């Protein structure tokens, strides 16, 4: 296990990071008279989008298709963030002519509703069935004119400025806020000459592809870390820490062989088990000025439960059959079709629980709470299958099922040693995962900054060929390398 983990650590170190490099500013710039845009390069113009594209065109142009023909259908969930759409669904054109948004190949589709707009949902429509698509009414459609390169305009629509300015113009309340048509029409578009639009778009196509490739590598690494973490826990709680230990059949299907000196025990013989309830919300005497922490099943998403958001009174504790659970204890989600059923966490303070949780309090000197918790983490899938009755829909784990569960049971000191080992190893893996996620966040920031700087003329990418700009440190740059742009303004 140690060798496998060490190899994983090496893999993190070997991933290419983002070397520093610098782009040059444009040699000459002029005021744009647009406050958010500032200066623009000489030769660029600023134009309202309504004069550079058709916005939200009517569905009159069907390209000679009849209402009996089919077209692509794109619900909001099929529209990706920062480009791309899933084209799995189709509709007969006559069934979607009214009440849906129409677009065709080459159009730019932008989500208008929060939070989809802020999250960058949008794409160039490509590969539509019969060249025609329909989607939710929560879309804006932009059809570029002949003077605008669609790829350049797409990058404008996913730039920070476009999204932040659009979000500021939203109308409505709560989750129903939308970007108005007027924002799209009146957006002040920085517009380079046509060949330069193509150059900028090609540069961003190449650079964002490199960025996305690096992000995917790091995402795969996070998946690998998660798999290694799971395997490490499973092996430790079912096979122990000594790879040379004599083994014997456990008689438990999900365990297989276990160390010969271990026993199998039912949970009810090594721990106390119970669950809780929800006091009547209409009875203020159960809730008003409550001081007893009361937990629901959402807490099983945590590594350790250290605080409560709800409190009940002593009266509720007495009258509602609520258990008084003291640490050390494991809490397990026992109901529902969501992922919480079967998940386990540690309780770090005295509390009571609702009916969707069970507690397992180990007997002193018999079972270690950390070992039990990791064991239940390992059998998550088994518990869910058992509680589904092999395919039924009851979706509940009973305290009786938990009590009768056969588990591998090492001597108490060995349980504590296993728990300590797992804690140290998973902490290392978690730290690695966090560092990779932080790197992904930095790369996402770089991607956003690069797009914004290129489409607003803050960096000059015309001289960039198949490589990015030359790194400051002079090192060779491979296709997997990226650069952190030092964005410089045009000369004043």
CORMO-V355373 format. One record per residue. SS is DSSP state (helix for helix, strand for strand, loop for the rest). OMEGA is omega in whole degrees, -180 to 180 (* if undefined). BURIAL is 1 if it has 24 or more other ideal C-beta (glycine too) atoms within 12 Angstrom, else 0. Layout:
# CORMO-V355373
ss->SS omega->OMEGA burial->BURIAL
ss->SS omega->OMEGA burial->BURIAL
This chain:
# CORMO-V355373
ss->loop omega->-179 burial->1
ss->helix omega->-179 burial->0
ss->helix omega->179 burial->0
ss->helix omega->180 burial->0
ss->helix omega->179 burial->1
ss->helix omega->178 burial->0
ss->helix omega->179 burial->0
ss->helix omega->177 burial->1
ss->helix omega->179 burial->1
ss->helix omega->-179 burial->0
ss->helix omega->178 burial->0
ss->helix omega->-177 burial->1
ss->helix omega->-176 burial->0
ss->helix omega->-179 burial->0
ss->loop omega->178 burial->1
ss->loop omega->175 burial->1
ss->loop omega->-171 burial->1
ss->strand omega->180 burial->1
ss->strand omega->-177 burial->1
ss->strand omega->173 burial->0
ss->strand omega->-171 burial->1
ss->loop omega->172 burial->0
ss->loop omega->177 burial->1
ss->loop omega->173 burial->1
ss->loop omega->173 burial->1
ss->loop omega->-176 burial->1
ss->loop omega->-178 burial->0
ss->loop omega->-178 burial->0
ss->strand omega->-180 burial->1
ss->strand omega->176 burial->0
ss->strand omega->179 burial->0
ss->loop omega->-174 burial->1
ss->loop omega->174 burial->0
ss->loop omega->-169 burial->1
ss->loop omega->-177 burial->0
ss->loop omega->-174 burial->0
ss->loop omega->-178 burial->1
ss->loop omega->-180 burial->1
ss->strand omega->174 burial->1
ss->strand omega->-180 burial->1
ss->strand omega->176 burial->1
ss->loop omega->-178 burial->0
ss->loop omega->175 burial->0
ss->loop omega->175 burial->1
ss->strand omega->171 burial->1
ss->strand omega->-175 burial->1
ss->strand omega->174 burial->1
ss->strand omega->-173 burial->0
ss->helix omega->-179 burial->1
ss->helix omega->179 burial->0
ss->helix omega->179 burial->0
ss->loop omega->-178 burial->1
ss->strand omega->171 burial->1
ss->strand omega->-179 burial->1
ss->strand omega->180 burial->1
ss->loop omega->-178 burial->1
ss->loop omega->178 burial->1
ss->loop omega->-179 burial->0
ss->loop omega->-178 burial->1
ss->loop omega->-177 burial->0
ss->loop omega->-180 burial->0
ss->loop omega->177 burial->1
ss->loop omega->179 burial->0
ss->loop omega->180 burial->0
ss->loop omega->177 burial->1
ss->loop omega->179 burial->0
ss->loop omega->179 burial->0
ss->loop omega->178 burial->0
ss->loop omega->-180 burial->0
ss->strand omega->177 burial->1
ss->strand omega->176 burial->1
ss->strand omega->176 burial->1
ss->strand omega->-173 burial->1
ss->strand omega->173 burial->1
ss->loop omega->-176 burial->1
ss->helix omega->-178 burial->1
ss->helix omega->179 burial->0
ss->helix omega->178 burial->1
ss->strand omega->-174 burial->1
ss->loop omega->175 burial->0
ss->strand omega->177 burial->1
ss->loop omega->171 burial->1
ss->loop omega->177 burial->1
ss->loop omega->174 burial->0
ss->strand omega->178 burial->1
ss->loop omega->-174 burial->0
ss->loop omega->-179 burial->1
ss->loop omega->-174 burial->0
ss->strand omega->175 burial->1
ss->strand omega->176 burial->0
ss->strand omega->169 burial->1
ss->strand omega->-172 burial->0
ss->helix omega->-178 burial->1
ss->helix omega->-177 burial->0
ss->helix omega->-176 burial->0
ss->helix omega->180 burial->1
ss->loop omega->179 burial->0
ss->loop omega->174 burial->0
ss->loop omega->179 burial->0
ss->loop omega->179 burial->1
ss->strand omega->-177 burial->1
ss->strand omega->174 burial->1
ss->strand omega->-180 burial->1
ss->strand omega->180 burial->1
ss->loop omega->179 burial->1
ss->loop omega->177 burial->1
ss->loop omega->174 burial->1
ss->strand omega->-177 burial->1
ss->strand omega->-176 burial->1
ss->strand omega->175 burial->1
ss->strand omega->-177 burial->1
ss->loop omega->-172 burial->1
ss->strand omega->176 burial->1
ss->loop omega->-2 burial->1
ss->loop omega->-176 burial->0
ss->loop omega->-180 burial->1
ss->loop omega->-178 burial->1
ss->loop omega->-179 burial->1
ss->loop omega->174 burial->0
ss->loop omega->179 burial->1
ss->strand omega->-180 burial->1
ss->strand omega->-177 burial->1
ss->strand omega->164 burial->1
ss->strand omega->179 burial->1
ss->loop omega->-178 burial->1
ss->loop omega->175 burial->1
ss->loop omega->178 burial->0
ss->loop omega->178 burial->1
ss->helix omega->-176 burial->1
ss->helix omega->177 burial->1
ss->helix omega->-174 burial->1
ss->strand omega->176 burial->1
ss->strand omega->174 burial->1
ss->strand omega->180 burial->1
ss->strand omega->179 burial->1
ss->loop omega->176 burial->1
ss->loop omega->180 burial->0
ss->loop omega->179 burial->1
ss->strand omega->164 burial->1
ss->strand omega->178 burial->1
ss->strand omega->179 burial->1
ss->strand omega->-179 burial->1
ss->strand omega->-174 burial->1
ss->strand omega->173 burial->1
ss->loop omega->-177 burial->0
ss->loop omega->-177 burial->0
ss->loop omega->-176 burial->0
ss->loop omega->174 burial->1
ss->loop omega->-174 burial->1
ss->helix omega->-180 burial->1
ss->helix omega->176 burial->1
ss->helix omega->-179 burial->1
ss->helix omega->177 burial->1
ss->helix omega->179 burial->1
ss->helix omega->173 burial->1
ss->helix omega->-174 burial->1
ss->helix omega->176 burial->1
ss->loop omega->179 burial->1
ss->loop omega->180 burial->1
ss->helix omega->-176 burial->1
ss->helix omega->-179 burial->1
ss->helix omega->-177 burial->1
ss->helix omega->-179 burial->1
ss->helix omega->178 burial->0
ss->helix omega->178 burial->1
ss->helix omega->179 burial->1
ss->helix omega->180 burial->1
ss->helix omega->-179 burial->0
ss->loop omega->-175 burial->1
ss->loop omega->175 burial->1
ss->strand omega->-178 burial->0
ss->loop omega->-176 burial->0
ss->loop omega->174 burial->0
ss->helix omega->-178 burial->0
ss->helix omega->-179 burial->0
ss->helix omega->179 burial->0
ss->loop omega->-175 burial->0
ss->strand omega->174 burial->1
ss->loop omega->-176 burial->1
ss->loop omega->176 burial->1
ss->helix omega->-175 burial->1
ss->helix omega->178 burial->0
ss->helix omega->-180 burial->1
ss->helix omega->-177 burial->1
ss->helix omega->-172 burial->1
ss->helix omega->178 burial->0
ss->loop omega->-178 burial->1
ss->strand omega->-172 burial->1
ss->strand omega->172 burial->1
ss->strand omega->-169 burial->1
ss->strand omega->174 burial->1
ss->loop omega->171 burial->1
ss->loop omega->-175 burial->0
ss->helix omega->-179 burial->1
ss->helix omega->-180 burial->0
ss->helix omega->174 burial->1
ss->helix omega->-180 burial->1
ss->helix omega->179 burial->0
ss->helix omega->180 burial->1
ss->helix omega->-180 burial->1
ss->helix omega->179 burial->1
ss->helix omega->178 burial->1
ss->helix omega->-179 burial->1
ss->helix omega->174 burial->1
ss->helix omega->-177 burial->1
ss->helix omega->-176 burial->1
ss->helix omega->179 burial->1
ss->helix omega->175 burial->1
ss->helix omega->178 burial->0
ss->helix omega->179 burial->1
ss->helix omega->-178 burial->1
ss->helix omega->177 burial->1
ss->helix omega->179 burial->0
ss->helix omega->178 burial->1
ss->helix omega->180 burial->1
ss->helix omega->176 burial->0
ss->helix omega->-179 burial->1
ss->helix omega->177 burial->1
ss->helix omega->177 burial->0
ss->helix omega->178 burial->0
ss->helix omega->177 burial->1
ss->helix omega->177 burial->1
ss->helix omega->179 burial->0
ss->helix omega->177 burial->1
ss->helix omega->179 burial->1
ss->helix omega->179 burial->0
ss->helix omega->180 burial->0
ss->helix omega->179 burial->1
ss->helix omega->-180 burial->1
ss->helix omega->-179 burial->1
ss->helix omega->180 burial->1
ss->helix omega->-180 burial->1
ss->helix omega->-177 burial->1
ss->helix omega->-179 burial->1
ss->helix omega->-177 burial->1
ss->helix omega->-175 burial->1
ss->helix omega->-180 burial->1
ss->helix omega->-178 burial->1
ss->helix omega->-179 burial->1
ss->loop omega->-175 burial->1
ss->loop omega->-178 burial->1
ss->loop omega->-178 burial->0
ss->loop omega->-179 burial->0
ss->loop omega->-177 burial->0
ss->loop omega->174 burial->0
ss->loop omega->-176 burial->0
ss->strand omega->176 burial->0
ss->strand omega->176 burial->0
ss->strand omega->-179 burial->0
ss->loop omega->-173 burial->1
ss->loop omega->179 burial->0
ss->loop omega->-173 burial->1
ss->loop omega->-175 burial->0
ss->loop omega->178 burial->1
ss->loop omega->-174 burial->1
ss->loop omega->178 burial->0
ss->strand omega->176 burial->0
ss->strand omega->179 burial->1
ss->strand omega->-173 burial->1
ss->loop omega->-178 burial->0
ss->loop omega->177 burial->0
ss->loop omega->174 burial->1
ss->strand omega->166 burial->1
ss->strand omega->-179 burial->1
ss->strand omega->170 burial->1
ss->strand omega->-176 burial->0
ss->helix omega->-176 burial->1
ss->helix omega->179 burial->1
ss->helix omega->-179 burial->0
ss->loop omega->-178 burial->1
ss->strand omega->174 burial->1
ss->strand omega->-174 burial->1
ss->strand omega->176 burial->1
ss->strand omega->174 burial->1
ss->strand omega->-171 burial->1
ss->loop omega->-178 burial->1
ss->loop omega->176 burial->0
ss->loop omega->177 burial->1
ss->loop omega->-180 burial->1
ss->loop omega->-179 burial->0
ss->loop omega->-179 burial->0
ss->loop omega->-179 burial->0
ss->loop omega->-175 burial->0
ss->helix omega->-180 burial->0
ss->helix omega->178 burial->0
ss->helix omega->-171 burial->1
ss->helix omega->-173 burial->1
ss->loop omega->-179 burial->0
ss->loop omega->178 burial->0
ss->loop omega->-179 burial->1
ss->loop omega->-179 burial->0
ss->strand omega->180 burial->1
ss->strand omega->-179 burial->1
ss->strand omega->-171 burial->1
ss->strand omega->172 burial->1
ss->loop omega->-169 burial->1
ss->helix omega->179 burial->1
ss->helix omega->-176 burial->0
ss->helix omega->-178 burial->1
ss->helix omega->175 burial->1
ss->helix omega->-177 burial->0
ss->loop omega->173 burial->0
ss->loop omega->-180 burial->0
ss->strand omega->180 burial->0
ss->strand omega->-176 burial->1
ss->loop omega->179 burial->0
ss->loop omega->180 burial->0
ss->loop omega->176 burial->1
ss->loop omega->179 burial->0
ss->strand omega->-178 burial->1
ss->strand omega->177 burial->0
ss->strand omega->-178 burial->1
ss->loop omega->175 burial->1
ss->helix omega->178 burial->0
ss->helix omega->178 burial->0
ss->helix omega->-180 burial->1
ss->helix omega->-178 burial->1
ss->helix omega->-170 burial->0
ss->helix omega->-172 burial->0
ss->loop omega->177 burial->1
ss->loop omega->178 burial->0
ss->loop omega->-180 burial->1
ss->loop omega->174 burial->1
ss->loop omega->-173 burial->1
ss->strand omega->178 burial->1
ss->loop omega->173 burial->0
ss->loop omega->5 burial->1
ss->loop omega->178 burial->1
ss->strand omega->173 burial->1
ss->strand omega->174 burial->1
ss->strand omega->-178 burial->1
ss->strand omega->172 burial->1
ss->strand omega->-172 burial->1
ss->loop omega->-180 burial->1
ss->strand omega->172 burial->1
ss->loop omega->179 burial->1
ss->loop omega->179 burial->0
ss->loop omega->-174 burial->0
ss->loop omega->-175 burial->0
ss->loop omega->179 burial->1
ss->strand omega->-179 burial->1
ss->loop omega->178 burial->1
ss->loop omega->-176 burial->1
ss->strand omega->178 burial->1
ss->strand omega->178 burial->1
ss->strand omega->174 burial->1
ss->strand omega->-174 burial->1
ss->loop omega->-178 burial->1
ss->loop omega->180 burial->0
ss->loop omega->-177 burial->0
ss->strand omega->168 burial->1
ss->strand omega->-170 burial->1
ss->strand omega->177 burial->1
ss->loop omega->-173 burial->1
ss->loop omega->180 burial->1
ss->loop omega->178 burial->1
ss->strand omega->168 burial->1
ss->strand omega->174 burial->1
ss->strand omega->174 burial->1
ss->strand omega->-178 burial->1
ss->strand omega->-176 burial->1
ss->strand omega->176 burial->1
ss->loop omega->-177 burial->0
ss->loop omega->178 burial->0
ss->loop omega->-179 burial->0
ss->loop omega->-179 burial->1
ss->loop omega->177 burial->1
ss->loop omega->-175 burial->1
ss->helix omega->180 burial->1
ss->helix omega->178 burial->1
ss->helix omega->-180 burial->1
ss->helix omega->-179 burial->1
ss->helix omega->-179 burial->1
ss->helix omega->177 burial->1
ss->helix omega->179 burial->1
ss->helix omega->173 burial->1
ss->helix omega->-176 burial->1
ss->helix omega->-174 burial->1
ss->loop omega->180 burial->1
ss->helix omega->-178 burial->1
ss->helix omega->179 burial->0
ss->helix omega->-180 burial->1
ss->helix omega->-180 burial->1
ss->helix omega->179 burial->1
ss->helix omega->179 burial->0
ss->helix omega->-177 burial->1
ss->helix omega->174 burial->1
ss->loop omega->-180 burial->0
ss->loop omega->179 burial->0
ss->loop omega->176 burial->0
ss->loop omega->177 burial->0
ss->loop omega->-176 burial->0
ss->loop omega->-177 burial->0
ss->loop omega->172 burial->0
ss->loop omega->179 burial->1
ss->strand omega->173 burial->1
ss->loop omega->-180 burial->1
ss->loop omega->175 burial->1
ss->helix omega->177 burial->1
ss->helix omega->177 burial->0
ss->helix omega->180 burial->1
ss->helix omega->-178 burial->1
ss->helix omega->-177 burial->1
ss->helix omega->-179 burial->0
ss->loop omega->176 burial->1
ss->strand omega->-179 burial->1
ss->strand omega->172 burial->1
ss->strand omega->-173 burial->1
ss->strand omega->177 burial->1
ss->loop omega->172 burial->1
ss->loop omega->-174 burial->0
ss->helix omega->179 burial->1
ss->helix omega->180 burial->0
ss->helix omega->175 burial->1
ss->helix omega->-179 burial->1
ss->helix omega->179 burial->1
ss->helix omega->178 burial->0
ss->helix omega->-180 burial->1
ss->helix omega->180 burial->1
ss->helix omega->179 burial->0
ss->helix omega->-180 burial->1
ss->helix omega->-180 burial->1
ss->helix omega->-179 burial->1
ss->helix omega->-177 burial->0
ss->helix omega->180 burial->1
ss->helix omega->177 burial->1
ss->helix omega->177 burial->0
ss->helix omega->-179 burial->1
ss->helix omega->179 burial->1
ss->helix omega->178 burial->0
ss->helix omega->176 burial->0
ss->helix omega->-180 burial->1
ss->helix omega->179 burial->1
ss->helix omega->180 burial->0
ss->helix omega->178 burial->0
ss->helix omega->178 burial->1
ss->helix omega->177 burial->0
ss->helix omega->177 burial->0
ss->helix omega->178 burial->1
ss->helix omega->178 burial->1
ss->helix omega->178 burial->0
ss->helix omega->179 burial->0
ss->helix omega->178 burial->1
ss->helix omega->177 burial->1
ss->helix omega->178 burial->0
ss->helix omega->180 burial->1
ss->helix omega->-180 burial->1
ss->helix omega->-179 burial->1
ss->helix omega->-179 burial->1
ss->helix omega->179 burial->1
ss->helix omega->-178 burial->1
ss->helix omega->-178 burial->1
ss->helix omega->-177 burial->1
ss->helix omega->-174 burial->1
ss->helix omega->178 burial->1
ss->loop omega->176 burial->1
ss->loop omega->179 burial->1
ss->loop omega->172 burial->1
ss->loop omega->-179 burial->1
ss->loop omega->-177 burial->1
ss->loop omega->-175 burial->1
ss->loop omega->-178 burial->1
ss->loop omega->-178 burial->0
ss->loop omega->179 burial->1
ss->loop omega->-178 burial->0
ss->loop omega->178 burial->0
ss->loop omega->171 burial->0
ss->loop omega->178 burial->1
ss->loop omega->-177 burial->1
ss->loop omega->179 burial->0
ss->strand omega->180 burial->1
ss->loop omega->-176 burial->0
ss->loop omega->176 burial->0
ss->loop omega->-178 burial->0
ss->loop omega->178 burial->0
ss->loop omega->-177 burial->0
ss->loop omega->178 burial->1
ss->loop omega->180 burial->0
ss->loop omega->-180 burial->0
ss->loop omega->-178 burial->1
ss->loop omega->177 burial->1
ss->strand omega->179 burial->1
ss->strand omega->175 burial->1
ss->strand omega->-173 burial->1
ss->strand omega->170 burial->1
ss->loop omega->-173 burial->0
ss->loop omega->-179 burial->1
ss->loop omega->179 burial->0
ss->loop omega->172 burial->0
ss->loop omega->178 burial->1
ss->loop omega->180 burial->0
ss->loop omega->* burial->0
